[in-house]
């Protein structure tokens, strides 16, 4: 039975995991705190983590009628992420583990996202994993647990970051992803021609800074935007950004002869992305695995699940566990 923590960015999350029927996943969002700034302020995020993490721990245990005596392992995200935020979760987890003489399992946040779609599902190796969020756009070839090959990544902005920046240009609220997703449902995705970054370069890499700049120049050229223009630009931007993700991922699957593709991270909650990947799976006879909605954003349940998959990583050498904002998976 695993008690897990994730404070990698601006969501505080605590989870308890025993099996597919006994688990909890508590997530405290900070969107209201950071919205006025148009992005995450690391010091404010860390302060909020420190304020709520003890309460969330109690709540995660209460949800499954458990207490600390039922816990066998403590798991925690040690990176990558924002250092002030990571320090809160790592320090709290280490202190709790030390005080209760429990082994602790350090987990890479990206690894959590890779396996989030397979929570309570059979994992079929090898598979391709597209991790898309505000901080990450990575395409991994997963040969087995712990055996990963990074075959593609963004060369500039992460796709979620691009959504936030485009939303700001359009005068929309933060975070931009859910807002653009909602508005796009009533927009014309073919109204404006938005470029797809690195569409013909032959690699599996991505680029979104040019897409963001194109939208910025388009808005400047059009002048005062009508509501119709805003939703049409949002829909056109979303289609271009998601389509390139789908196209390169599917091409990689075909060229590597991989039959299973997973998509995870905050952007995997995007309704157009989910529809596009499901449609592609039918067209190319692939299995596409998408996470449950509560496991698309940063959450501790995916951290607990990774810890469960390999408890041999556990240690009681608490003081060697450190937060690493630039932690690499491979």
RAWOJO-V209524 format. One record per pair of residues at least 6 apart in sequence whose ideal C-beta (glycine too) atoms are under 8 Angstrom apart, sorted by the first residue. I is the first residue (numbers start at 1). J is the second residue. D is the distance in whole Angstrom. If there is no record, write none. Layout:
i:j:d
I:J:D
I:J:D
This chain:
i:j:d
1:16:7
1:17:7
1:18:5
1:66:7
1:70:5
1:71:6
1:72:5
1:73:7
2:16:7
2:17:5
2:18:8
2:71:7
2:72:7
2:73:5
2:74:7
2:75:5
2:105:8
2:304:5
2:307:5
2:308:6
3:14:7
3:15:8
3:16:6
3:57:7
3:60:7
3:61:7
3:68:8
3:71:5
3:73:7
3:74:5
3:75:7
3:96:8
3:304:8
4:14:7
4:15:5
4:16:8
4:17:7
4:74:7
4:75:4
4:76:7
4:107:8
4:300:4
4:301:7
4:303:4
4:304:4
4:307:6
5:13:7
5:14:6
5:53:7
5:57:8
5:74:8
5:75:7
5:76:5
5:77:7
5:89:5
5:92:7
5:93:5
5:300:6
5:303:7
6:12:8
6:13:4
6:15:8
6:76:8
6:77:4
6:89:7
6:109:7
6:112:7
6:298:6
6:299:6
6:300:4
6:302:8
6:303:5
7:13:7
7:46:8
7:49:5
7:53:7
7:77:7
7:81:8
7:85:5
7:86:6
7:88:5
7:89:3
8:77:5
8:79:8
8:80:7
8:81:3
8:82:7
8:85:6
8:86:6
8:89:8
8:109:5
8:298:6
9:40:6
9:45:7
9:81:6
9:82:6
9:85:6
9:134:8
9:135:7
9:298:6
10:29:8
10:30:4
10:31:8
10:33:8
10:34:6
10:40:5
10:45:4
10:48:8
10:82:8
10:85:7
11:27:6
11:28:7
11:29:6
11:30:7
11:297:6
11:298:5
11:299:7
12:27:7
12:28:4
12:30:8
12:48:7
12:49:5
12:52:5
12:53:6
12:56:6
12:89:8
13:25:7
13:26:6
13:27:5
13:28:7
13:56:7
13:298:6
13:299:5
13:300:4
13:301:8
14:26:5
14:53:7
14:56:4
14:57:5
14:59:7
14:60:4
14:300:5
15:23:7
15:24:6
15:25:5
15:26:7
15:60:6
15:299:7
15:300:4
15:301:4
15:303:7
15:304:5
16:22:8
16:23:6
16:24:5
16:60:5
16:61:6
16:63:7
16:64:5
16:66:6
16:71:8
16:304:7
17:23:5
17:301:6
17:304:4
17:305:6
17:308:6
18:64:7
20:120:4
22:64:6
23:64:7
23:301:6
23:304:7
24:59:8
24:60:5
24:61:8
24:63:4
24:64:5
24:301:8
25:60:8
25:294:6
25:295:8
25:299:6
25:300:7
25:301:4
26:56:5
26:59:5
26:60:5
26:63:7
26:300:8
27:294:7
27:297:7
27:298:8
27:299:6
27:300:8
28:48:8
28:52:5
28:56:6
30:40:8
30:44:8
30:45:6
30:48:5
31:174:7
31:175:6
33:41:8
33:44:6
33:45:8
33:48:6
34:40:5
34:41:6
34:44:7
34:45:7
34:174:7
35:173:6
35:174:5
35:175:8
37:174:8
38:164:8
38:168:6
38:174:5
39:164:7
39:174:7
40:82:7
42:82:5
42:83:7
42:84:5
42:85:6
43:84:6
45:82:6
45:84:7
45:85:5
46:82:8
46:84:4
46:85:5
46:87:7
46:88:5
49:85:6
49:88:4
49:89:7
50:88:5
53:88:6
53:89:7
53:92:5
54:92:8
57:92:8
57:96:8
60:300:8
61:67:6
61:68:7
61:70:8
68:96:8
68:100:6
71:100:7
71:102:6
72:102:7
72:103:8
73:102:6
73:103:6
73:104:7
73:105:6
73:307:6
73:311:6
73:314:6
74:93:5
74:96:6
74:97:4
74:102:5
74:103:7
74:104:5
74:105:7
75:93:8
75:104:7
75:105:4
75:106:8
75:107:6
75:300:8
75:303:5
75:304:6
75:306:8
75:307:4
76:89:6
76:90:6
76:93:4
76:94:8
76:104:7
76:105:8
76:106:6
76:107:7
76:303:7
76:321:8
77:86:7
77:89:6
77:90:8
77:107:6
77:108:8
77:109:5
77:112:7
77:300:8
77:303:5
78:86:7
78:90:6
78:106:4
78:107:7
78:108:7
78:321:6
78:322:7
78:323:6
78:324:6
78:327:6
79:86:6
79:108:7
79:109:7
79:323:6
79:324:4
79:325:6
79:326:7
79:327:3
80:108:8
80:109:6
80:110:7
80:135:8
80:324:7
80:325:6
80:326:6
80:327:5
80:328:8
81:109:6
81:135:8
81:323:8
81:325:6
82:325:6
83:323:6
83:325:4
86:323:4
86:324:8
86:325:6
87:323:5
89:323:8
90:321:6
90:322:7
90:323:4
93:104:6
94:104:6
94:318:5
94:319:8
94:321:6
96:102:8
97:103:7
97:104:4
97:316:8
97:318:6
98:318:5
101:316:8
103:314:4
103:315:6
103:316:5
104:314:7
104:315:6
104:316:7
104:318:6
104:321:6
105:307:4
105:311:7
105:313:5
105:314:5
105:315:8
106:313:7
106:315:8
106:321:5
107:303:5
107:306:5
107:307:6
108:306:8
108:327:6
108:329:5
109:298:7
109:303:8
109:327:8
110:131:6
110:136:7
110:138:7
110:329:5
111:306:5
111:329:6
112:302:4
112:303:5
112:305:7
112:306:5
113:129:8
113:131:5
113:133:7
113:136:7
113:264:4
113:265:5
113:302:7
114:129:5
114:131:6
114:140:6
114:142:6
114:148:7
114:262:7
114:264:7
115:123:7
115:302:7
115:305:6
115:306:5
115:309:7
116:264:5
116:291:4
116:295:4
116:296:8
116:299:8
116:301:8
116:302:4
116:305:7
117:262:4
117:263:7
117:264:5
117:268:8
117:289:4
117:290:6
117:291:4
117:295:8
118:262:7
118:289:6
118:305:8
119:291:7
119:292:7
119:295:6
119:301:7
119:302:7
119:305:5
121:289:7
123:145:8
124:259:8
124:260:5
124:287:7
125:142:7
125:143:6
125:144:5
125:145:8
126:141:7
126:142:6
126:143:5
126:144:7
126:258:6
126:260:8
127:142:5
127:258:6
127:260:4
127:261:7
127:262:6
127:289:8
128:139:7
128:140:7
128:141:6
128:142:7
128:249:6
128:252:6
128:253:5
128:256:7
128:258:5
128:260:7
128:261:5
128:262:7
129:138:8
129:139:7
129:140:4
129:142:5
129:261:8
129:262:5
129:263:8
129:264:7
130:138:8
130:139:5
130:140:8
130:245:6
130:249:5
130:261:7
130:262:7
130:263:5
130:264:7
131:137:7
131:138:5
131:139:8
131:140:7
131:264:6
131:265:5
132:158:7
132:159:5
132:160:7
132:245:6
132:263:7
132:264:8
132:265:5
132:266:7
132:267:4
132:268:6
132:273:8
133:158:6
133:159:8
133:160:5
133:265:4
133:266:4
133:267:6
133:298:8
134:158:6
134:160:4
134:161:5
134:163:8
134:164:7
134:175:7
134:177:8
134:266:6
134:267:8
135:158:5
135:160:7
135:161:7
136:158:6
136:160:8
136:265:6
137:153:6
137:154:4
137:158:5
137:159:5
137:160:8
137:206:5
137:208:8
137:245:8
138:150:6
138:152:7
138:153:5
138:154:8
139:150:7
139:151:5
139:152:4
139:153:7
139:204:5
139:248:7
139:249:6
139:252:6
140:148:5
140:149:7
140:150:6
140:151:7
140:329:8
141:148:7
141:149:4
141:151:5
141:252:8
141:256:6
141:258:7
142:148:6
143:149:7
145:309:6
145:310:6
146:310:7
148:329:6
148:330:5
149:330:7
150:329:8
150:330:6
151:204:5
151:252:6
151:256:8
152:203:7
152:204:3
152:205:5
152:206:7
152:248:6
152:252:7
153:205:6
153:206:7
154:205:7
154:206:5
154:207:7
154:208:6
155:198:7
155:205:6
155:206:7
155:207:5
156:207:6
156:208:6
156:209:4
157:165:7
157:207:8
157:208:4
157:209:5
157:212:6
158:208:7
159:206:7
159:208:6
159:241:6
159:245:7
159:267:6
160:177:6
160:265:7
160:266:6
160:267:5
161:208:7
162:208:4
162:209:8
162:211:6
162:212:5
162:241:6
163:175:8
163:176:4
163:177:4
163:180:6
163:238:8
163:241:7
163:267:7
164:174:6
164:175:6
164:176:4
164:177:7
165:176:7
165:212:5
166:176:6
166:180:7
166:211:8
166:212:6
166:215:5
166:234:8
166:237:5
167:173:7
167:174:7
167:175:8
167:176:3
167:177:8
167:179:6
167:180:6
167:234:8
168:174:7
168:176:7
169:212:8
169:215:6
169:216:5
169:219:5
170:215:8
170:219:7
170:225:7
170:230:5
170:233:6
170:234:6
171:225:8
171:230:7
172:179:5
172:180:7
172:183:8
172:230:8
172:234:8
173:179:6
177:266:7
177:267:6
177:269:8
177:270:7
178:269:8
180:234:5
180:237:7
180:238:6
181:238:7
181:269:8
181:270:5
181:271:6
181:272:7
183:230:7
183:231:5
183:234:5
183:235:7
184:231:7
184:234:5
184:235:4
184:238:5
184:239:8
184:272:6
185:271:8
186:231:5
187:231:4
187:232:5
187:233:8
187:234:6
187:235:3
187:236:7
188:232:5
188:235:6
188:236:7
189:235:4
189:236:5
189:238:7
189:239:4
190:236:7
190:239:8
191:232:4
191:233:8
191:235:7
191:236:6
192:218:6
192:232:6
192:233:6
192:236:4
192:237:8
193:236:7
194:211:6
194:214:6
194:215:7
194:236:5
194:237:5
194:239:7
194:240:4
194:241:8
195:210:6
195:211:6
195:214:6
195:240:7
196:211:8
196:240:5
196:241:8
196:243:6
196:244:4
196:247:8
197:206:6
197:207:3
197:208:6
197:209:8
197:210:5
197:211:6
197:244:6
198:205:6
198:206:6
198:207:5
198:244:8
199:244:6
199:247:8
204:248:5
204:249:8
204:251:8
204:252:5
206:244:6
206:245:7
206:248:7
208:241:7
211:237:7
211:240:6
211:241:6
215:233:6
215:237:6
218:233:7
219:225:7
219:233:7
222:229:6
225:233:7
238:270:7
238:272:6
239:272:7
242:270:7
242:272:5
242:273:5
242:276:6
243:276:7
245:273:7
246:273:8
246:276:5
246:277:6
246:280:5
249:261:6
249:263:8
249:277:8
250:261:8
250:280:5
250:284:6
250:286:7
252:258:8
253:259:7
253:261:5
253:284:7
253:286:6
254:284:7
259:285:8
259:286:6
259:287:6
260:286:7
260:287:5
260:288:8
260:289:7
261:277:7
261:281:7
261:286:6
261:287:7
261:288:5
261:289:7
262:288:7
262:289:4
262:290:8
263:273:7
263:274:8
263:277:6
263:288:7
263:289:8
263:290:6
263:291:8
264:290:8
264:291:5
264:295:8
264:296:7
265:296:7
266:296:6
266:297:5
266:298:7
267:273:6
267:296:8
268:274:7
268:290:6
268:291:6
268:296:5
269:293:6
269:296:4
269:297:7
274:290:6
277:288:5
277:290:7
278:288:6
278:290:8
280:286:7
280:288:7
281:287:7
281:288:4
291:302:8
294:301:8
295:301:6
295:302:6
307:313:7
307:314:8
315:321:7
